[in-house]
Amino acid sequence: MKQRCGLIVGCLWLASLCIAETAVPARNVIVYKEAGRFGGWPANHGIWSWGNEILVGFEAGYFRNTDRGHAIDYTKPAGHLLARSRDGGETWTIEKPEGLKPPPGARQAGVPTEEGRPVTDCPGNIDFTARGFALTARMADINIGPSRFYYSHDKGKTWNGPFRIPDFGQPGIAARTDYLVNGKRDLTMFLTAAKANKREGRVICVRTKDGGKTWNFEGFVGPEPGADDFAIMPSSVRLSPTTILTAIRHRPFIDAYRSTDNGKTWSFVNKPAPNTGRGNPPALIKLKDGRLAVTYGFRAEPYGMRARLSTDGGATWGEEIILRQDGGNWDLGYPRTVQRPDGKIVTVYYFNDAADQDRYIGATIWDPGKGSGKAK
């Protein structure tokens, strides 16, 4: 009888696992992986999609086996690469665009880089609604910048820039890629400003209405963190013509803030991810059915990638979804996410299979199921 009960319990346990897996089926693919290399930080560079064509940026340096910090060799050069998929993230090719080289003197994360064109002021009149439009924002230093942006009108094949990002009266600007297109010449961008002590940072909202020639400061997103704290790396979605929701990395969790006046004032909403291990940036998207999805790296055991869904515009969040939990150590994450035309989600991030192995760019293709959501 005990053996039969054990068998029944075992079958029920296996069934529950199957139900959990079929609720959010996931499959992992390799985007970029080279022996001896460090592929990292897609969240710093950005992701763009046009139907099943997906483009993502990332850093490519050299691997250094260490038990401290990121496993990148800061004495060797690193560069900005792009990975492109034309089949919804199933397969990828790597591109090295000349136009995305940093300007003379810029060192990204302290790593020596190949130098490109000097920074200039943007002449404006960028068409943000062009079919192949993409924009990426980068910085020279994670605390005080300075920062610049590049844009493309042909799906990232060629890039214009770098163009100067103003400091907006802040001690410095450390830009990563997060923006919302409002109209042909109208774009809202989210940046990380240095705090009063010139350390990273706090998020600000800025806007241009003349195609990038001039920029206006709209508002601070949340209060300035303490001297040893930071709130950085926003990921934003528009919920209505006047309402924006922004998710922010605030170690070791993720905060959500909402604006109902197009970015001028902000109020704290909740913590979509109460724990990310030791801190990881969010990737927030609005699904075709109105729900929201936030994805992030989890930097505690079991190391991996996770997600949550909201059906009410971010007011509440569902249970944590385990996308994968087979990472070798904490040096992973920094995702960017898009949804395919068939409804499946493609989350791209950097990853490792073991602490002493190369860092690579991976992607998880997963199904968020069916549901309906409403912006509130």
C-alpha positions in Angstrom: 0.0 0.0 0.0 2.9 2.4 0.9 4.5 1.6 -2.4 1.3 2.3 -4.3 0.8 5.6 -2.5 4.4 6.5 -3.2 3.8 5.7 -6.9 0.6 7.8 -6.9 2.4 10.8 -5.2 5.3 10.4 -7.7 2.9 10.5 -10.7 1.1 13.5 -9.3 4.4 15.3 -8.8 5.5 14.5 -12.4 2.1 15.7 -13.6 2.5 18.9 -11.7 5.9 19.5 -13.3 4.4 18.8 -16.8 1.6 21.3 -16.1 4.1 23.9 -15.0 6.2 23.4 -18.1 3.4 23.4 -20.6 2.0 26.6 -19.0 5.1 28.5 -20.2 7.0 26.3 -22.7 10.5 27.6 -23.2 13.4 26.7 -25.5 17.0 28.1 -25.4 19.1 28.9 -28.4 22.7 30.3 -28.9 22.9 33.8 -30.3 26.7 34.4 -30.1 29.3 32.1 -28.6 33.1 32.0 -29.3 35.8 30.3 -27.4 37.8 32.6 -25.2 35.3 35.5 -25.6 33.0 37.4 -23.3 29.7 38.3 -24.8 27.7 40.6 -22.6 25.1 43.1 -21.6 22.4 43.3 -24.3 20.4 45.6 -22.0 23.1 48.3 -22.5 22.7 48.3 -26.2 19.1 47.6 -27.2 16.8 45.3 -29.2 14.6 46.1 -32.2 12.2 44.0 -34.2 10.3 44.2 -37.5 8.0 41.2 -37.6 10.2 38.1 -37.4 13.3 40.1 -38.0 15.1 40.8 -34.7 18.3 42.8 -34.1 20.1 43.0 -30.8 23.3 44.7 -29.7 25.9 43.5 -27.2 29.5 43.8 -26.1 32.1 41.4 -27.3 35.3 41.2 -25.2 37.7 38.6 -24.1 37.0 36.1 -21.3 39.1 36.2 -18.1 38.6 33.6 -15.5 38.1 35.3 -12.1 36.1 35.0 -8.9 35.7 38.8 -8.7 33.6 40.9 -10.9 32.6 40.3 -14.5 34.8 37.7 -16.3 36.0 40.1 -19.0 39.6 40.9 -19.6 39.8 44.7 -19.2 43.3 44.8 -20.8 42.1 43.6 -24.2 39.9 45.4 -26.7 36.1 45.0 -26.9 33.6 46.0 -29.5 30.0 46.6 -30.2 28.4 43.7 -32.2 24.9 43.1 -33.5 23.1 39.8 -33.9 20.3 39.5 -36.4 17.6 36.9 -36.8 15.2 36.7 -39.7 13.2 33.8 -38.4 11.9 35.0 -35.1 15.0 34.2 -33.0 15.5 30.7 -34.1 18.9 31.3 -35.9 21.3 34.3 -35.7 24.1 35.9 -37.7 26.7 38.3 -36.3 27.4 41.8 -37.8 30.0 44.4 -36.9 28.8 47.8 -38.1 31.5 50.4 -38.6 29.1 53.2 -37.6 28.8 52.0 -34.0 32.4 52.3 -33.0 32.8 54.6 -30.0 34.3 58.1 -30.5 37.9 58.9 -29.8 38.8 58.7 -26.1 35.7 56.7 -25.1 36.2 53.6 -23.1 33.2 51.5 -22.4 33.2 49.9 -18.9 37.0 50.6 -18.8 37.7 48.3 -21.8 39.9 49.6 -24.6 37.9 49.9 -27.9 38.3 50.6 -31.6 37.7 54.3 -32.2 35.2 55.6 -34.6 33.8 59.0 -35.6 33.9 62.0 -33.1 30.8 63.1 -31.3 28.8 65.9 -32.9 25.6 67.8 -32.2 22.6 66.2 -33.9 21.2 68.4 -36.7 17.6 67.1 -36.0 14.8 66.2 -38.3 15.2 62.4 -37.6 12.1 60.5 -38.7 11.5 58.3 -35.7 8.6 56.6 -37.4 10.6 55.4 -40.4 10.0 51.7 -41.0 13.6 50.6 -40.4 14.2 53.1 -37.5 16.4 52.0 -34.6 18.3 54.1 -31.9 21.0 53.1 -29.5 22.3 55.2 -26.6 25.7 54.6 -25.1 28.0 56.1 -22.5 31.8 56.4 -21.8 31.5 55.9 -18.0 28.8 54.3 -15.9 28.8 57.2 -13.5 29.2 60.5 -15.3 29.3 59.6 -19.0 29.5 61.6 -21.3 26.8 60.0 -23.5 25.9 59.7 -27.1 23.3 58.2 -29.4 23.3 56.6 -32.9 20.3 56.0 -35.2 19.5 53.9 -38.2 16.8 54.0 -40.9 17.6 50.7 -42.5 17.1 48.2 -39.7 20.6 48.7 -38.3 22.6 48.0 -41.4 24.1 51.5 -41.3 24.2 54.0 -38.5 24.3 57.8 -38.2 26.2 59.4 -35.3 27.5 59.5 -32.7 25.4 62.5 -31.5 25.8 64.3 -28.2 23.3 63.7 -25.4 23.1 66.8 -23.1 23.7 66.6 -19.4 20.4 68.3 -18.5 22.0 70.1 -15.6 23.1 66.8 -14.0 26.6 65.9 -12.8 26.7 63.4 -15.7 24.6 61.2 -17.9 25.2 57.4 -18.4 22.9 56.5 -21.3 21.7 53.0 -22.1 19.0 52.3 -24.7 15.4 53.0 -23.6 13.0 55.1 -25.6 9.4 55.6 -26.8 8.5 56.9 -30.2 5.6 59.4 -29.9 5.5 60.7 -33.5 7.6 61.5 -36.6 9.9 64.0 -34.8 8.8 63.3 -31.2 10.6 60.8 -29.0 10.9 60.2 -25.2 14.1 58.8 -23.8 15.0 57.5 -20.4 18.5 58.0 -19.1 20.5 57.4 -15.9 21.9 60.6 -14.4 24.7 60.7 -11.8 23.7 61.6 -8.3 25.0 64.6 -6.5 28.1 62.6 -5.5 28.8 61.9 -9.2 28.1 58.2 -8.7 25.4 56.2 -10.6 22.6 57.0 -10.5 18.9 57.9 -10.8 16.6 57.8 -13.8 15.4 60.9 -15.7 12.9 61.3 -18.5 13.8 63.6 -21.5 12.0 64.4 -24.7 12.7 65.8 -28.2 10.1 67.2 -30.5 12.4 68.3 -33.4 13.9 65.0 -34.4 16.8 65.0 -31.9 18.2 68.5 -32.3 17.1 69.8 -28.9 16.1 67.9 -25.8 14.0 68.9 -22.8 14.2 67.6 -19.3 10.8 66.2 -18.3 11.2 64.8 -14.8 13.1 62.6 -12.3 11.8 59.1 -12.0 11.8 58.5 -8.3 13.9 60.1 -5.5 17.7 60.2 -5.5 19.0 57.0 -3.9 21.5 57.1 -1.0 25.2 57.5 -1.4 25.9 53.8 -1.7 22.7 52.9 -3.6 21.5 53.4 -7.1 18.3 53.2 -9.3 19.4 52.7 -12.9 18.7 51.0 -16.2 15.1 51.8 -17.0 12.8 49.8 -19.3 9.6 51.6 -20.3 6.3 51.0 -22.0 3.4 53.3 -23.0 0.0 52.4 -21.5 -2.0 55.3 -23.0 -1.4 58.6 -24.7 -0.4 60.1 -21.4 0.5 57.1 -19.2 4.0 55.5 -19.1 5.2 52.6 -16.9 8.9 52.3 -16.2 10.7 49.4 -14.5 14.1 50.2 -12.9 17.0 48.2 -11.5 17.2 49.0 -7.8 19.4 46.4 -6.2 18.6 43.7 -5.4 15.1 44.2 -6.8 13.2 45.9 -9.6 11.0 49.0 -9.0 8.1 50.1 -11.1 7.1 53.8 -11.5 4.1 55.3 -13.3 3.6 58.7 -14.9 0.1 59.9 -16.1 1.4 63.2 -17.5 3.9 61.9 -20.2 6.9 61.7 -17.9 6.8 65.0 -16.0 5.8 63.5 -12.6 6.2 59.9 -11.3 4.8 57.7 -8.5 6.1 54.5 -7.2 3.8 51.5 -8.0 5.4 48.3 -6.7 8.3 45.8 -7.1 7.6 43.5 -10.1 10.7 41.5 -9.0 11.2 41.7 -5.2 14.5 39.8 -5.6 16.9 39.4 -8.5 19.7 37.8 -6.5 22.3 40.6 -6.5 20.7 43.1 -8.9 19.8 42.8 -12.6 18.1 45.2 -15.0 14.5 44.6 -16.2 13.2 44.2 -19.8 9.6 45.4 -19.8 7.3 44.9 -22.8 3.6 45.2 -23.6 2.1 42.1 -25.2 -0.3 42.2 -28.1 -3.1 41.1 -25.8 -2.5 44.0 -23.5 -0.6 42.2 -20.7 2.8 43.3 -19.6 5.8 41.0 -19.3 9.0 41.8 -17.3 12.1 39.6 -17.7 15.3 39.7 -15.7 18.4 37.7 -14.7 18.4 35.9 -11.4 21.9 36.2 -9.8 21.5 33.8 -6.9 21.3 30.1 -6.9 19.8 28.6 -8.9 21.2 31.1 -11.4 19.1 31.8 -14.5 16.4 33.9 -16.2 13.0 34.7 -14.9 9.8 36.6 -15.8 6.5 37.9 -14.4 3.3 38.8 -16.2 0.7 41.5 -15.3 -2.9 41.6 -16.6 -3.7 45.1 -15.1 -1.1 47.5 -16.5 1.5 46.7 -13.8 -0.7 47.2 -10.8 -0.2 43.6 -9.8 2.1 40.8 -11.0 1.6 37.1 -11.3 3.8 34.3 -9.9 7.5 34.2 -11.0 8.1 32.2 -14.2 11.3 30.2 -14.4 12.7 30.5 -17.9 15.9 28.7 -17.1 17.9 27.9 -14.0 21.1 26.3 -15.3 23.6 29.1 -15.0 27.1 28.5 -13.7 27.3 31.6 -11.6 25.9 35.1 -11.1 27.6 36.7 -14.2 24.5 36.6 -16.5 21.3 38.4 -17.4 20.9 42.0 -18.7 18.0 40.9 -21.0 16.1 42.6 -23.8 12.8 41.1 -25.0 10.5 41.3 -27.9 7.3 39.5 -29.0 7.0 37.7 -32.3 4.0 37.9 -34.6 2.9 34.4 -33.5 2.7 35.6 -29.9 5.9 33.9 -28.6 8.4 35.9 -26.7 12.1 36.1 -27.4 14.3 37.1 -24.5 18.0 37.7 -25.3 20.6 37.9 -22.5 24.2 37.0 -21.7 24.8 33.7 -19.9 27.3 31.1 -18.7 27.2 27.4 -18.2 30.0 27.3 -15.6 31.9 30.0 -13.7 35.1 29.2 -15.5 33.7 29.1 -19.0 33.1 31.7 -21.7 30.2 34.2 -21.4 27.9 34.0 -24.4 24.7 35.6 -25.7 21.7 33.3 -25.5 18.0 33.6 -26.1 14.9 31.9 -24.7 11.9 31.6 -26.9 8.9 31.1 -24.6 5.1 31.1 -24.7 3.3 33.5 -22.3 0.0 31.7 -22.8 -3.2 33.4 -23.6 -4.7 36.2 -21.6 -6.1 39.7 -21.7 -4.7 42.8 -20.0 -5.8 46.3 -19.6 -3.8 49.5 -19.1 -4.7 51.3 -15.9 
